[in-house]
Amino acid sequence: MRILLDECVPRPLRGEFVGHTVRTIRDMDWAGKKNGELLALMAGAGFKVLLTVDQNLRYQQNLAAAGVAVVVLIARKNRLDQLVPLVSSAMIALVGIQPGDVVEIVA
C-alpha cells in the first residue's frame, strides 16, 4: 500500500511500515501544501493513506470525496520513541482501511 507521511510525523517512522511503500511529503516536494491540495495530490499520485498526528484533519476536509484514508497516531508527544509503539496497531488498521476512513491509534 502507498502511504504518505505527513510533515508533522518524524521521518524515521517510515521504516517501521515494512511491506508498504512509504514516502514523506518532503520526498514528494509537497512541503507547505494546504490539506485540501495535499489530499488531491495524494490521490493523483496513487497514495491510499495519509499517516498523520493531526487530530483535526477529519473535521477540516471531506476525506470521502478526496478518495484517501487517514491514520492518526495519538501519543503524548510527536516523538519517534512515543509513536513507534503505535505502529503495530496502525499496521492492523491498514488491512481493512477504505477511502474516507479515519482511524485513530491512541497510546
Phi and psi restraints in degrees (range 20) as a CNS / XPLOR table:
assign (resid 1 and name C) (resid 2 and name N)
       (resid 2 and name CA) (resid 2 and name C) 1.0 -88.8 20.0 2
assign (resid 2 and name N) (resid 2 and name CA)
       (resid 2 and name C) (resid 3 and name N) 1.0 120.6 20.0 2
assign (resid 2 and name C) (resid 3 and name N)
       (resid 3 and name CA) (resid 3 and name C) 1.0 -121.1 20.0 2
assign (resid 3 and name N) (resid 3 and name CA)
       (resid 3 and name C) (resid 4 and name N) 1.0 137.7 20.0 2
assign (resid 3 and name C) (resid 4 and name N)
       (resid 4 and name CA) (resid 4 and name C) 1.0 -108.9 20.0 2
assign (resid 4 and name N) (resid 4 and name CA)
       (resid 4 and name C) (resid 5 and name N) 1.0 127.2 20.0 2
assign (resid 4 and name C) (resid 5 and name N)
       (resid 5 and name CA) (resid 5 and name C) 1.0 -87.1 20.0 2
assign (resid 5 and name N) (resid 5 and name CA)
       (resid 5 and name C) (resid 6 and name N) 1.0 125.4 20.0 2
assign (resid 5 and name C) (resid 6 and name N)
       (resid 6 and name CA) (resid 6 and name C) 1.0 -66.6 20.0 2
assign (resid 6 and name N) (resid 6 and name CA)
       (resid 6 and name C) (resid 7 and name N) 1.0 160.7 20.0 2
assign (resid 6 and name C) (resid 7 and name N)
       (resid 7 and name CA) (resid 7 and name C) 1.0 -60.6 20.0 2
assign (resid 7 and name N) (resid 7 and name CA)
       (resid 7 and name C) (resid 8 and name N) 1.0 -29.1 20.0 2
assign (resid 7 and name C) (resid 8 and name N)
       (resid 8 and name CA) (resid 8 and name C) 1.0 -84.4 20.0 2
assign (resid 8 and name N) (resid 8 and name CA)
       (resid 8 and name C) (resid 9 and name N) 1.0 -1.0 20.0 2
assign (resid 8 and name C) (resid 9 and name N)
       (resid 9 and name CA) (resid 9 and name C) 1.0 -99.1 20.0 2
assign (resid 9 and name N) (resid 9 and name CA)
       (resid 9 and name C) (resid 10 and name N) 1.0 132.4 20.0 2
assign (resid 9 and name C) (resid 10 and name N)
       (resid 10 and name CA) (resid 10 and name C) 1.0 -56.8 20.0 2
assign (resid 10 and name N) (resid 10 and name CA)
       (resid 10 and name C) (resid 11 and name N) 1.0 128.0 20.0 2
assign (resid 10 and name C) (resid 11 and name N)
       (resid 11 and name CA) (resid 11 and name C) 1.0 -56.7 20.0 2
assign (resid 11 and name N) (resid 11 and name CA)
       (resid 11 and name C) (resid 12 and name N) 1.0 -35.8 20.0 2
assign (resid 11 and name C) (resid 12 and name N)
       (resid 12 and name CA) (resid 12 and name C) 1.0 -62.1 20.0 2
assign (resid 12 and name N) (resid 12 and name CA)
       (resid 12 and name C) (resid 13 and name N) 1.0 -16.2 20.0 2
assign (resid 12 and name C) (resid 13 and name N)
       (resid 13 and name CA) (resid 13 and name C) 1.0 -62.7 20.0 2
assign (resid 13 and name N) (resid 13 and name CA)
       (resid 13 and name C) (resid 14 and name N) 1.0 -24.7 20.0 2
assign (resid 13 and name C) (resid 14 and name N)
       (resid 14 and name CA) (resid 14 and name C) 1.0 -56.4 20.0 2
assign (resid 14 and name N) (resid 14 and name CA)
       (resid 14 and name C) (resid 15 and name N) 1.0 -34.2 20.0 2
assign (resid 14 and name C) (resid 15 and name N)
       (resid 15 and name CA) (resid 15 and name C) 1.0 -68.5 20.0 2
assign (resid 15 and name N) (resid 15 and name CA)
       (resid 15 and name C) (resid 16 and name N) 1.0 -14.0 20.0 2
assign (resid 15 and name C) (resid 16 and name N)
       (resid 16 and name CA) (resid 16 and name C) 1.0 -80.4 20.0 2
assign (resid 16 and name N) (resid 16 and name CA)
       (resid 16 and name C) (resid 17 and name N) 1.0 -15.5 20.0 2
assign (resid 16 and name C) (resid 17 and name N)
       (resid 17 and name CA) (resid 17 and name C) 1.0 -97.0 20.0 2
assign (resid 17 and name N) (resid 17 and name CA)
       (resid 17 and name C) (resid 18 and name N) 1.0 65.1 20.0 2
assign (resid 17 and name C) (resid 18 and name N)
       (resid 18 and name CA) (resid 18 and name C) 1.0 -62.5 20.0 2
assign (resid 18 and name N) (resid 18 and name CA)
       (resid 18 and name C) (resid 19 and name N) 1.0 135.4 20.0 2
assign (resid 18 and name C) (resid 19 and name N)
       (resid 19 and name CA) (resid 19 and name C) 1.0 93.0 20.0 2
assign (resid 19 and name N) (resid 19 and name CA)
       (resid 19 and name C) (resid 20 and name N) 1.0 -4.0 20.0 2
assign (resid 19 and name C) (resid 20 and name N)
       (resid 20 and name CA) (resid 20 and name C) 1.0 -120.5 20.0 2
assign (resid 20 and name N) (resid 20 and name CA)
       (resid 20 and name C) (resid 21 and name N) 1.0 154.9 20.0 2
assign (resid 20 and name C) (resid 21 and name N)
       (resid 21 and name CA) (resid 21 and name C) 1.0 -92.7 20.0 2
assign (resid 21 and name N) (resid 21 and name CA)
       (resid 21 and name C) (resid 22 and name N) 1.0 112.7 20.0 2
assign (resid 21 and name C) (resid 22 and name N)
       (resid 22 and name CA) (resid 22 and name C) 1.0 -117.7 20.0 2
assign (resid 22 and name N) (resid 22 and name CA)
       (resid 22 and name C) (resid 23 and name N) 1.0 124.6 20.0 2
assign (resid 22 and name C) (resid 23 and name N)
       (resid 23 and name CA) (resid 23 and name C) 1.0 -121.9 20.0 2
assign (resid 23 and name N) (resid 23 and name CA)
       (resid 23 and name C) (resid 24 and name N) 1.0 157.5 20.0 2
assign (resid 23 and name C) (resid 24 and name N)
       (resid 24 and name CA) (resid 24 and name C) 1.0 -102.9 20.0 2
assign (resid 24 and name N) (resid 24 and name CA)
       (resid 24 and name C) (resid 25 and name N) 1.0 163.8 20.0 2
assign (resid 24 and name C) (resid 25 and name N)
       (resid 25 and name CA) (resid 25 and name C) 1.0 -60.8 20.0 2
assign (resid 25 and name N) (resid 25 and name CA)
       (resid 25 and name C) (resid 26 and name N) 1.0 -37.0 20.0 2
assign (resid 25 and name C) (resid 26 and name N)
       (resid 26 and name CA) (resid 26 and name C) 1.0 -65.0 20.0 2
assign (resid 26 and name N) (resid 26 and name CA)
       (resid 26 and name C) (resid 27 and name N) 1.0 -40.1 20.0 2
assign (resid 26 and name C) (resid 27 and name N)
       (resid 27 and name CA) (resid 27 and name C) 1.0 -55.3 20.0 2
assign (resid 27 and name N) (resid 27 and name CA)
       (resid 27 and name C) (resid 28 and name N) 1.0 -37.0 20.0 2
assign (resid 27 and name C) (resid 28 and name N)
       (resid 28 and name CA) (resid 28 and name C) 1.0 -89.2 20.0 2
assign (resid 28 and name N) (resid 28 and name CA)
       (resid 28 and name C) (resid 29 and name N) 1.0 -0.4 20.0 2
assign (resid 28 and name C) (resid 29 and name N)
       (resid 29 and name CA) (resid 29 and name C) 1.0 59.8 20.0 2
assign (resid 29 and name N) (resid 29 and name CA)
       (resid 29 and name C) (resid 30 and name N) 1.0 38.8 20.0 2
assign (resid 29 and name C) (resid 30 and name N)
       (resid 30 and name CA) (resid 30 and name C) 1.0 -110.9 20.0 2
assign (resid 30 and name N) (resid 30 and name CA)
       (resid 30 and name C) (resid 31 and name N) 1.0 15.0 20.0 2
assign (resid 30 and name C) (resid 31 and name N)
       (resid 31 and name CA) (resid 31 and name C) 1.0 -58.0 20.0 2
assign (resid 31 and name N) (resid 31 and name CA)
       (resid 31 and name C) (resid 32 and name N) 1.0 137.2 20.0 2
assign (resid 31 and name C) (resid 32 and name N)
       (resid 32 and name CA) (resid 32 and name C) 1.0 84.5 20.0 2
assign (resid 32 and name N) (resid 32 and name CA)
       (resid 32 and name C) (resid 33 and name N) 1.0 -2.8 20.0 2
assign (resid 32 and name C) (resid 33 and name N)
       (resid 33 and name CA) (resid 33 and name C) 1.0 -69.9 20.0 2
assign (resid 33 and name N) (resid 33 and name CA)
       (resid 33 and name C) (resid 34 and name N) 1.0 142.7 20.0 2
assign (resid 33 and name C) (resid 34 and name N)
       (resid 34 and name CA) (resid 34 and name C) 1.0 -71.3 20.0 2
assign (resid 34 and name N) (resid 34 and name CA)
       (resid 34 and name C) (resid 35 and name N) 1.0 157.0 20.0 2
assign (resid 34 and name C) (resid 35 and name N)
       (resid 35 and name CA) (resid 35 and name C) 1.0 -56.2 20.0 2
assign (resid 35 and name N) (resid 35 and name CA)
       (resid 35 and name C) (resid 36 and name N) 1.0 -44.1 20.0 2
assign (resid 35 and name C) (resid 36 and name N)
       (resid 36 and name CA) (resid 36 and name C) 1.0 -61.4 20.0 2
assign (resid 36 and name N) (resid 36 and name CA)
       (resid 36 and name C) (resid 37 and name N) 1.0 -45.6 20.0 2
assign (resid 36 and name C) (resid 37 and name N)
       (resid 37 and name CA) (resid 37 and name C) 1.0 -65.9 20.0 2
assign (resid 37 and name N) (resid 37 and name CA)
       (resid 37 and name C) (resid 38 and name N) 1.0 -40.2 20.0 2
assign (resid 37 and name C) (resid 38 and name N)
       (resid 38 and name CA) (resid 38 and name C) 1.0 -61.1 20.0 2
assign (resid 38 and name N) (resid 38 and name CA)
       (resid 38 and name C) (resid 39 and name N) 1.0 -44.2 20.0 2
assign (resid 38 and name C) (resid 39 and name N)
       (resid 39 and name CA) (resid 39 and name C) 1.0 -63.4 20.0 2
assign (resid 39 and name N) (resid 39 and name CA)
       (resid 39 and name C) (resid 40 and name N) 1.0 -39.2 20.0 2
assign (resid 39 and name C) (resid 40 and name N)
       (resid 40 and name CA) (resid 40 and name C) 1.0 -66.1 20.0 2
assign (resid 40 and name N) (resid 40 and name CA)
       (resid 40 and name C) (resid 41 and name N) 1.0 -42.9 20.0 2
assign (resid 40 and name C) (resid 41 and name N)
       (resid 41 and name CA) (resid 41 and name C) 1.0 -62.0 20.0 2
assign (resid 41 and name N) (resid 41 and name CA)
       (resid 41 and name C) (resid 42 and name N) 1.0 -41.5 20.0 2
assign (resid 41 and name C) (resid 42 and name N)
       (resid 42 and name CA) (resid 42 and name C) 1.0 -58.1 20.0 2
assign (resid 42 and name N) (resid 42 and name CA)
       (resid 42 and name C) (resid 43 and name N) 1.0 -51.7 20.0 2
assign (resid 42 and name C) (resid 43 and name N)
       (resid 43 and name CA) (resid 43 and name C) 1.0 -60.1 20.0 2
assign (resid 43 and name N) (resid 43 and name CA)
       (resid 43 and name C) (resid 44 and name N) 1.0 -41.8 20.0 2
assign (resid 43 and name C) (resid 44 and name N)
       (resid 44 and name CA) (resid 44 and name C) 1.0 -65.9 20.0 2
assign (resid 44 and name N) (resid 44 and name CA)
       (resid 44 and name C) (resid 45 and name N) 1.0 -27.1 20.0 2
assign (resid 44 and name C) (resid 45 and name N)
       (resid 45 and name CA) (resid 45 and name C) 1.0 -94.1 20.0 2
assign (resid 45 and name N) (resid 45 and name CA)
       (resid 45 and name C) (resid 46 and name N) 1.0 3.5 20.0 2
assign (resid 45 and name C) (resid 46 and name N)
       (resid 46 and name CA) (resid 46 and name C) 1.0 86.1 20.0 2
assign (resid 46 and name N) (resid 46 and name CA)
       (resid 46 and name C) (resid 47 and name N) 1.0 11.0 20.0 2
assign (resid 46 and name C) (resid 47 and name N)
       (resid 47 and name CA) (resid 47 and name C) 1.0 -74.7 20.0 2
assign (resid 47 and name N) (resid 47 and name CA)
       (resid 47 and name C) (resid 48 and name N) 1.0 141.1 20.0 2
assign (resid 47 and name C) (resid 48 and name N)
       (resid 48 and name CA) (resid 48 and name C) 1.0 -102.7 20.0 2
assign (resid 48 and name N) (resid 48 and name CA)
       (resid 48 and name C) (resid 49 and name N) 1.0 -27.6 20.0 2
assign (resid 48 and name C) (resid 49 and name N)
       (resid 49 and name CA) (resid 49 and name C) 1.0 -138.2 20.0 2
assign (resid 49 and name N) (resid 49 and name CA)
       (resid 49 and name C) (resid 50 and name N) 1.0 138.0 20.0 2
assign (resid 49 and name C) (resid 50 and name N)
       (resid 50 and name CA) (resid 50 and name C) 1.0 -102.9 20.0 2
assign (resid 50 and name N) (resid 50 and name CA)
       (resid 50 and name C) (resid 51 and name N) 1.0 124.3 20.0 2
assign (resid 50 and name C) (resid 51 and name N)
       (resid 51 and name CA) (resid 51 and name C) 1.0 -100.9 20.0 2
assign (resid 51 and name N) (resid 51 and name CA)
       (resid 51 and name C) (resid 52 and name N) 1.0 120.4 20.0 2
assign (resid 51 and name C) (resid 52 and name N)
       (resid 52 and name CA) (resid 52 and name C) 1.0 -143.1 20.0 2
assign (resid 52 and name N) (resid 52 and name CA)
       (resid 52 and name C) (resid 53 and name N) 1.0 171.0 20.0 2
assign (resid 52 and name C) (resid 53 and name N)
       (resid 53 and name CA) (resid 53 and name C) 1.0 -114.6 20.0 2
assign (resid 53 and name N) (resid 53 and name CA)
       (resid 53 and name C) (resid 54 and name N) 1.0 3.9 20.0 2
assign (resid 53 and name C) (resid 54 and name N)
       (resid 54 and name CA) (resid 54 and name C) 1.0 -78.4 20.0 2
assign (resid 54 and name N) (resid 54 and name CA)
       (resid 54 and name C) (resid 55 and name N) 1.0 104.6 20.0 2
assign (resid 54 and name C) (resid 55 and name N)
       (resid 55 and name CA) (resid 55 and name C) 1.0 -77.5 20.0 2
assign (resid 55 and name N) (resid 55 and name CA)
       (resid 55 and name C) (resid 56 and name N) 1.0 -11.0 20.0 2
assign (resid 55 and name C) (resid 56 and name N)
       (resid 56 and name CA) (resid 56 and name C) 1.0 -95.5 20.0 2
assign (resid 56 and name N) (resid 56 and name CA)
       (resid 56 and name C) (resid 57 and name N) 1.0 -11.1 20.0 2
assign (resid 56 and name C) (resid 57 and name N)
       (resid 57 and name CA) (resid 57 and name C) 1.0 -54.2 20.0 2
assign (resid 57 and name N) (resid 57 and name CA)
       (resid 57 and name C) (resid 58 and name N) 1.0 -41.1 20.0 2
assign (resid 57 and name C) (resid 58 and name N)
       (resid 58 and name CA) (resid 58 and name C) 1.0 -62.3 20.0 2
assign (resid 58 and name N) (resid 58 and name CA)
       (resid 58 and name C) (resid 59 and name N) 1.0 -24.8 20.0 2
assign (resid 58 and name C) (resid 59 and name N)
       (resid 59 and name CA) (resid 59 and name C) 1.0 -92.2 20.0 2
assign (resid 59 and name N) (resid 59 and name CA)
       (resid 59 and name C) (resid 60 and name N) 1.0 -12.4 20.0 2
assign (resid 59 and name C) (resid 60 and name N)
       (resid 60 and name CA) (resid 60 and name C) 1.0 -101.5 20.0 2
assign (resid 60 and name N) (resid 60 and name CA)
       (resid 60 and name C) (resid 61 and name N) 1.0 -17.3 20.0 2
assign (resid 60 and name C) (resid 61 and name N)
       (resid 61 and name CA) (resid 61 and name C) 1.0 -134.2 20.0 2
assign (resid 61 and name N) (resid 61 and name CA)
       (resid 61 and name C) (resid 62 and name N) 1.0 153.6 20.0 2
assign (resid 61 and name C) (resid 62 and name N)
       (resid 62 and name CA) (resid 62 and name C) 1.0 -90.6 20.0 2
assign (resid 62 and name N) (resid 62 and name CA)
       (resid 62 and name C) (resid 63 and name N) 1.0 91.8 20.0 2
assign (resid 62 and name C) (resid 63 and name N)
       (resid 63 and name CA) (resid 63 and name C) 1.0 -69.9 20.0 2
assign (resid 63 and name N) (resid 63 and name CA)
       (resid 63 and name C) (resid 64 and name N) 1.0 -32.3 20.0 2
assign (resid 63 and name C) (resid 64 and name N)
       (resid 64 and name CA) (resid 64 and name C) 1.0 -63.3 20.0 2
assign (resid 64 and name N) (resid 64 and name CA)
       (resid 64 and name C) (resid 65 and name N) 1.0 -42.6 20.0 2
assign (resid 64 and name C) (resid 65 and name N)
       (resid 65 and name CA) (resid 65 and name C) 1.0 -68.3 20.0 2
assign (resid 65 and name N) (resid 65 and name CA)
       (resid 65 and name C) (resid 66 and name N) 1.0 -30.6 20.0 2
assign (resid 65 and name C) (resid 66 and name N)
       (resid 66 and name CA) (resid 66 and name C) 1.0 -71.4 20.0 2
assign (resid 66 and name N) (resid 66 and name CA)
       (resid 66 and name C) (resid 67 and name N) 1.0 -24.8 20.0 2
assign (resid 66 and name C) (resid 67 and name N)
       (resid 67 and name CA) (resid 67 and name C) 1.0 79.6 20.0 2
assign (resid 67 and name N) (resid 67 and name CA)
       (resid 67 and name C) (resid 68 and name N) 1.0 19.4 20.0 2
assign (resid 67 and name C) (resid 68 and name N)
       (resid 68 and name CA) (resid 68 and name C) 1.0 -129.1 20.0 2
assign (resid 68 and name N) (resid 68 and name CA)
       (resid 68 and name C) (resid 69 and name N) 1.0 160.7 20.0 2
assign (resid 68 and name C) (resid 69 and name N)
       (resid 69 and name CA) (resid 69 and name C) 1.0 -106.7 20.0 2
assign (resid 69 and name N) (resid 69 and name CA)
       (resid 69 and name C) (resid 70 and name N) 1.0 163.8 20.0 2
assign (resid 69 and name C) (resid 70 and name N)
       (resid 70 and name CA) (resid 70 and name C) 1.0 -131.4 20.0 2
assign (resid 70 and name N) (resid 70 and name CA)
       (resid 70 and name C) (resid 71 and name N) 1.0 133.5 20.0 2
assign (resid 70 and name C) (resid 71 and name N)
       (resid 71 and name CA) (resid 71 and name C) 1.0 -113.3 20.0 2
assign (resid 71 and name N) (resid 71 and name CA)
       (resid 71 and name C) (resid 72 and name N) 1.0 122.0 20.0 2
assign (resid 71 and name C) (resid 72 and name N)
       (resid 72 and name CA) (resid 72 and name C) 1.0 -106.6 20.0 2
assign (resid 72 and name N) (resid 72 and name CA)
       (resid 72 and name C) (resid 73 and name N) 1.0 120.4 20.0 2
assign (resid 72 and name C) (resid 73 and name N)
       (resid 73 and name CA) (resid 73 and name C) 1.0 -93.4 20.0 2
assign (resid 73 and name N) (resid 73 and name CA)
       (resid 73 and name C) (resid 74 and name N) 1.0 123.8 20.0 2
assign (resid 73 and name C) (resid 74 and name N)
       (resid 74 and name CA) (resid 74 and name C) 1.0 -118.9 20.0 2
assign (resid 74 and name N) (resid 74 and name CA)
       (resid 74 and name C) (resid 75 and name N) 1.0 109.5 20.0 2
assign (resid 74 and name C) (resid 75 and name N)
       (resid 75 and name CA) (resid 75 and name C) 1.0 -130.8 20.0 2
assign (resid 75 and name N) (resid 75 and name CA)
       (resid 75 and name C) (resid 76 and name N) 1.0 170.6 20.0 2
assign (resid 75 and name C) (resid 76 and name N)
       (resid 76 and name CA) (resid 76 and name C) 1.0 -60.3 20.0 2
assign (resid 76 and name N) (resid 76 and name CA)
       (resid 76 and name C) (resid 77 and name N) 1.0 -39.5 20.0 2
assign (resid 76 and name C) (resid 77 and name N)
       (resid 77 and name CA) (resid 77 and name C) 1.0 -135.4 20.0 2
assign (resid 77 and name N) (resid 77 and name CA)
       (resid 77 and name C) (resid 78 and name N) 1.0 152.7 20.0 2
assign (resid 77 and name C) (resid 78 and name N)
       (resid 78 and name CA) (resid 78 and name C) 1.0 -87.9 20.0 2
assign (resid 78 and name N) (resid 78 and name CA)
       (resid 78 and name C) (resid 79 and name N) 1.0 49.7 20.0 2
assign (resid 78 and name C) (resid 79 and name N)
       (resid 79 and name CA) (resid 79 and name C) 1.0 -104.8 20.0 2
assign (resid 79 and name N) (resid 79 and name CA)
       (resid 79 and name C) (resid 80 and name N) 1.0 150.5 20.0 2
assign (resid 79 and name C) (resid 80 and name N)
       (resid 80 and name CA) (resid 80 and name C) 1.0 -52.7 20.0 2
assign (resid 80 and name N) (resid 80 and name CA)
       (resid 80 and name C) (resid 81 and name N) 1.0 -46.2 20.0 2
assign (resid 80 and name C) (resid 81 and name N)
       (resid 81 and name CA) (resid 81 and name C) 1.0 -63.8 20.0 2
assign (resid 81 and name N) (resid 81 and name CA)
       (resid 81 and name C) (resid 82 and name N) 1.0 -22.8 20.0 2
assign (resid 81 and name C) (resid 82 and name N)
       (resid 82 and name CA) (resid 82 and name C) 1.0 -94.0 20.0 2
assign (resid 82 and name N) (resid 82 and name CA)
       (resid 82 and name C) (resid 83 and name N) 1.0 -19.3 20.0 2
assign (resid 82 and name C) (resid 83 and name N)
       (resid 83 and name CA) (resid 83 and name C) 1.0 -91.1 20.0 2
assign (resid 83 and name N) (resid 83 and name CA)
       (resid 83 and name C) (resid 84 and name N) 1.0 -31.3 20.0 2
assign (resid 83 and name C) (resid 84 and name N)
       (resid 84 and name CA) (resid 84 and name C) 1.0 -55.3 20.0 2
assign (resid 84 and name N) (resid 84 and name CA)
       (resid 84 and name C) (resid 85 and name N) 1.0 -41.6 20.0 2
assign (resid 84 and name C) (resid 85 and name N)
       (resid 85 and name CA) (resid 85 and name C) 1.0 -62.4 20.0 2
assign (resid 85 and name N) (resid 85 and name CA)
       (resid 85 and name C) (resid 86 and name N) 1.0 -15.6 20.0 2
assign (resid 85 and name C) (resid 86 and name N)
       (resid 86 and name CA) (resid 86 and name C) 1.0 -87.6 20.0 2
assign (resid 86 and name N) (resid 86 and name CA)
       (resid 86 and name C) (resid 87 and name N) 1.0 -10.7 20.0 2
assign (resid 86 and name C) (resid 87 and name N)
       (resid 87 and name CA) (resid 87 and name C) 1.0 -62.6 20.0 2
assign (resid 87 and name N) (resid 87 and name CA)
       (resid 87 and name C) (resid 88 and name N) 1.0 -42.5 20.0 2
assign (resid 87 and name C) (resid 88 and name N)
       (resid 88 and name CA) (resid 88 and name C) 1.0 -60.2 20.0 2
assign (resid 88 and name N) (resid 88 and name CA)
       (resid 88 and name C) (resid 89 and name N) 1.0 -40.8 20.0 2
assign (resid 88 and name C) (resid 89 and name N)
       (resid 89 and name CA) (resid 89 and name C) 1.0 -68.1 20.0 2
assign (resid 89 and name N) (resid 89 and name CA)
       (resid 89 and name C) (resid 90 and name N) 1.0 -37.0 20.0 2
assign (resid 89 and name C) (resid 90 and name N)
       (resid 90 and name CA) (resid 90 and name C) 1.0 -64.8 20.0 2
assign (resid 90 and name N) (resid 90 and name CA)
       (resid 90 and name C) (resid 91 and name N) 1.0 -40.2 20.0 2
assign (resid 90 and name C) (resid 91 and name N)
       (resid 91 and name CA) (resid 91 and name C) 1.0 -62.3 20.0 2
assign (resid 91 and name N) (resid 91 and name CA)
       (resid 91 and name C) (resid 92 and name N) 1.0 -39.6 20.0 2
assign (resid 91 and name C) (resid 92 and name N)
       (resid 92 and name CA) (resid 92 and name C) 1.0 -64.6 20.0 2
assign (resid 92 and name N) (resid 92 and name CA)
       (resid 92 and name C) (resid 93 and name N) 1.0 -43.0 20.0 2
assign (resid 92 and name C) (resid 93 and name N)
       (resid 93 and name CA) (resid 93 and name C) 1.0 -62.3 20.0 2
assign (resid 93 and name N) (resid 93 and name CA)
       (resid 93 and name C) (resid 94 and name N) 1.0 -33.3 20.0 2
assign (resid 93 and name C) (resid 94 and name N)
       (resid 94 and name CA) (resid 94 and name C) 1.0 -64.6 20.0 2
assign (resid 94 and name N) (resid 94 and name CA)
       (resid 94 and name C) (resid 95 and name N) 1.0 -25.8 20.0 2
assign (resid 94 and name C) (resid 95 and name N)
       (resid 95 and name CA) (resid 95 and name C) 1.0 -58.7 20.0 2
assign (resid 95 and name N) (resid 95 and name CA)
       (resid 95 and name C) (resid 96 and name N) 1.0 -42.6 20.0 2
assign (resid 95 and name C) (resid 96 and name N)
       (resid 96 and name CA) (resid 96 and name C) 1.0 -112.1 20.0 2
assign (resid 96 and name N) (resid 96 and name CA)
       (resid 96 and name C) (resid 97 and name N) 1.0 10.1 20.0 2
assign (resid 96 and name C) (resid 97 and name N)
       (resid 97 and name CA) (resid 97 and name C) 1.0 -69.5 20.0 2
assign (resid 97 and name N) (resid 97 and name CA)
       (resid 97 and name C) (resid 98 and name N) 1.0 142.7 20.0 2
assign (resid 97 and name C) (resid 98 and name N)
       (resid 98 and name CA) (resid 98 and name C) 1.0 -125.4 20.0 2
assign (resid 98 and name N) (resid 98 and name CA)
       (resid 98 and name C) (resid 99 and name N) 1.0 156.4 20.0 2
assign (resid 98 and name C) (resid 99 and name N)
       (resid 99 and name CA) (resid 99 and name C) 1.0 -53.4 20.0 2
assign (resid 99 and name N) (resid 99 and name CA)
       (resid 99 and name C) (resid 100 and name N) 1.0 134.6 20.0 2
assign (resid 99 and name C) (resid 100 and name N)
       (resid 100 and name CA) (resid 100 and name C) 1.0 93.0 20.0 2
assign (resid 100 and name N) (resid 100 and name CA)
       (resid 100 and name C) (resid 101 and name N) 1.0 -15.3 20.0 2
assign (resid 100 and name C) (resid 101 and name N)
       (resid 101 and name CA) (resid 101 and name C) 1.0 -71.4 20.0 2
assign (resid 101 and name N) (resid 101 and name CA)
       (resid 101 and name C) (resid 102 and name N) 1.0 146.9 20.0 2
assign (resid 101 and name C) (resid 102 and name N)
       (resid 102 and name CA) (resid 102 and name C) 1.0 -126.1 20.0 2
assign (resid 102 and name N) (resid 102 and name CA)
       (resid 102 and name C) (resid 103 and name N) 1.0 120.5 20.0 2
assign (resid 102 and name C) (resid 103 and name N)
       (resid 103 and name CA) (resid 103 and name C) 1.0 -116.9 20.0 2
assign (resid 103 and name N) (resid 103 and name CA)
       (resid 103 and name C) (resid 104 and name N) 1.0 125.6 20.0 2
assign (resid 103 and name C) (resid 104 and name N)
       (resid 104 and name CA) (resid 104 and name C) 1.0 -102.2 20.0 2
assign (resid 104 and name N) (resid 104 and name CA)
       (resid 104 and name C) (resid 105 and name N) 1.0 127.4 20.0 2
assign (resid 104 and name C) (resid 105 and name N)
       (resid 105 and name CA) (resid 105 and name C) 1.0 -109.7 20.0 2
assign (resid 105 and name N) (resid 105 and name CA)
       (resid 105 and name C) (resid 106 and name N) 1.0 114.5 20.0 2
assign (resid 105 and name C) (resid 106 and name N)
       (resid 106 and name CA) (resid 106 and name C) 1.0 -109.0 20.0 2
assign (resid 106 and name N) (resid 106 and name CA)
       (resid 106 and name C) (resid 107 and name N) 1.0 135.1 20.0 2
